Amino acid sequence: MTSNLATQLREGTTKSHSMAENVAFVKSFLSGVIDKKAYRQLIANLYFVYSAIEEEITNNYQHKMIAPIYFPELNRKISLEKDLKFYYGDTWKNQIVASPATQTYVQRIHTIGNNQPELLIAHAYTRYLGDLSGGQILKRIAQNAMNLSGEEGTAFYTFETIKDEQSFKNEYRKALDSIPVNELKIKEIVSEANVAFTLNMKIFQELNSSFIKIMTILLLNAIKNLRDKIVNLNK
C-alpha cells in the first residue's frame, strides 16, 4: 500500500515555501549579499536544529512511520561542526548560543519526538529535501559572497555519501509514499510541515537586523563612490 504523502507535502507547503523565500535575510542571501557574522549565527542555529532532529529521529528510528525515512547519510550535525570550527575556531562550542527562535524550534522537535514521533517526518522533509534541492546553488552563492576557497565554511551543503542527489530525492519521495498513513495523518504531517516552515522563517527574521545593516553599508558605500566620482570630475 502506498500513499501520495510526498505530493501532498509538496503541494501543501507551496505557500509557506514562497513566504520563506521572501524573508529579507533569505532574499539578501539569494542575491549574494551576505554578512559573515549573521551567516555564522545561522550556521550555529542550524546546528542546534539538526542536532535535535537527528537525535529524535535516531531515538525513534524503529517507529513504523520513521523507519522508511531513516537515512543517516542525510545527517548534517557533523558537517555543521566543521563549518562552526571554520567560522568560530576551535572553541566554537563555548561561543555559540541558540537564538530565541531556535530554542522554540528545538523544543518543538523534542516535544513531538517524545509524544508524536510521526510528525518528525514533516521536519525531516522540510529541512533535508530543501538542503538537497538547493544546496549546491546556496553553496556557490556563499563561496562567492564571502570569498571562500575550496570547501571551507560550506561543509553543510555537501552530502559526501550521496553521489546522485536527484536519484536520492526520488528514493526519498518513494520512501515517504511507503509510510503507512491514512488521510487524517497525512493532513497532520502536512500541517506540521507548515509549522516547520514558520519556525525556519522566524529564525531568518531574527537575522533581518543584519540585513538592514548590510543595506545601510551598501547605500553609504554607493553615496561615497558617487561623491568621489563627482569630486574627480570637478578636478
N, C-alpha and C positions, 0 to 999 in steps of 0.2 A: 504493500500500500504506500503510495506517495502522495504528498500534498503539493500545493503551489506556494509554500511559505516564502521561498526566495523571491518570487514575483510580487507577492503581496507586501513583503518588506520593502522592495524597491519602490513600488507604486505608492505605498502608504507613507513613505518618508520623503517624497519628492519635494513637498513644500518646505519641510524642515531643512532639507539639504540645501535648497536655494537660499533660505534665510541665513544659514550658517555661512555660506559663501559671501553674503553681503555684509557681514560684520566688518567694521572698519579695519581691524587688525588683519583679517584674512584677505581683504581686498588689497591692503598695503603689501602683504606678503606676495600675493599673486602678481602684483605689478612690479615686484623686485625691489621694493623699499622695505628694508628690514633693519630694525635696531637690535644690535647684538645682545644687549642686556635684556631686552624684552624676549628675544628668541631663547636665550638660555633659561629664562624663567619658565617659558613654555615647555622646554625640554624637561625641566625639573618637575613641573606639574604633571606632564605625561608619565614621568617615571612613577609617581605615586598612583596614578590611574591604572597604568598597566600592571604594576605590582599587585594591586587589588584584584583586577580582572583575572590575572594569571593564577593568583593564589586561590580564588574561589572556583575557577574552572578546574584546577587541579584537585581541589577538595571534593568536587562533585563529578569528576570525570566518568564515574561508573553509573551516574544517573542516566536513565534510558533516553532522556532528551538531550543530554550534554555529550554523551559518548560519541555520537556521529560527527560532532564538530570539534572533537578534541584533537587538535593539530599542534603539538608542541613546537613545530617548525615556524609557527607564526609568532611565537613569544618575542616580545620587544624589550623586556626588562634588561637583559644583558647588553643589548645594543645601546640602550639609553644610558647605561652605566658608562660605556665607552665615551659617549658624547659628553656626559657630565664631567668626566675626568678631563676631557679636552677643554671645556669651557670654564671649569672651576678649579682644575688642578687636583692633586692627589687627595686633598682634604674636602672634596666635594660633599661627602656625606654630612659633614659638620656645618656646611654652608647653606644647603638647600632647605627651604620651608614650603610646605604646600600652601597655596593661596586659599582664601576662604571658599571660593567656588570649587576648588579642587577638593577640599575637605568634604564638602557636601556631596560631590560626585563619588568619592571613595566610600563615604558612609552608605550611600545608596547601594553600591555594588556589594558591600559586605552584608547589608540588610537582606537583599534578595538572595544572596548566596546562602544565607542561613535559613531563609523562610520560603523563598520561591525560586529555587535554582534554575528552573527552566527559563526564567526571564534573563538569565545571563546570555542566552542566545542573542538577544537584542543588542547587548553591549558589545559582544564579540563581533557581530555583523557590522555594527556601526563603525567600530574602530578598525578592525583588520581588513575588511574589504575596501574601506576607504584608503587605507595605507597601501594596499596592493594596487589599487586603481590609479592613484595619483602620486604615489611615492617617488617615482623617478623624475617626474616633472618638478615636484617640490624640491627634490634633491638638487637639481640643476639650478633652480632659482636661488636656493640658499648658497650654493657654491659661488655663483656669480655675484650675488648681492654682498656677501661677506668676504669675498676674495679667499675662499678656502681652497686648499690644494689637495688633490688626491681624495682619499676617503675621510679625511679628518673632519670631525664635527658633524658627519652625516651618516653615521652607522645606523641610526634609527630607520633610515629609508632602505636599507639593504637586507634582503632576506637571503642569507648565504646558502641555505639548503634548498631553496625553491628556484629551480633553473628556468622554468617557463611559467611566468606569473599568470598569463591568460588561461593556460590549461588548469592551473591550480584554482583559479577563481571559478572555473566551470565545475571542477571537482567539489569545491566548497558549496556551490549552489545546489548541486545534486545531493550533497550531504544534508543540507538544510531541508530539502524536499523529502528526504528519507526519514526525518524525525516524526515519530507517531504523535500527531496533533490533530485536534478537531478544530472546527471553525471558531469556537469561543476562545480556545487557547491561542490560535493564530492572531485574533484581534488583540489579546492581551500582550502578545510578544511585539506586535506592530506598535501598539500604544507605548510600550516600554522603549522601543527604538526611538520614538519621537521624544521621549523623556531624555534618552541618551544624547540626542542632538541638542536639546535645550541645555543640558549640563555642559556640553562642549562649548556651546555658544557663550555661556556665562564665563567660562574660563577665558575665551577670546576677548570678551567685553572688558574684563579686568585689565587687559593689556592695551585697551584703547587710548589710555592716557599717554602711553609711549608713542602711539601712532600720531597723536596730536603734537607731541614734542618733535617728532620727525618732520611733520608737515611745516611746523614753525621754522625749524632749521633750514629746510629746503627753501621756504619763502624768503628767509633772511639772506641766504646764500644767493638766491636769484636777484634780490634787490641790490646786494653788494656787487654782483657781477655787472648788472645794468649800470650802476653808478660808476664803476671802474671804466666801462666802455665809454660812457659819456665824458668822463674826465680825459680819457685818452683822445677822444675826438676833438676836444677843445684845446688840446696842446698845440 
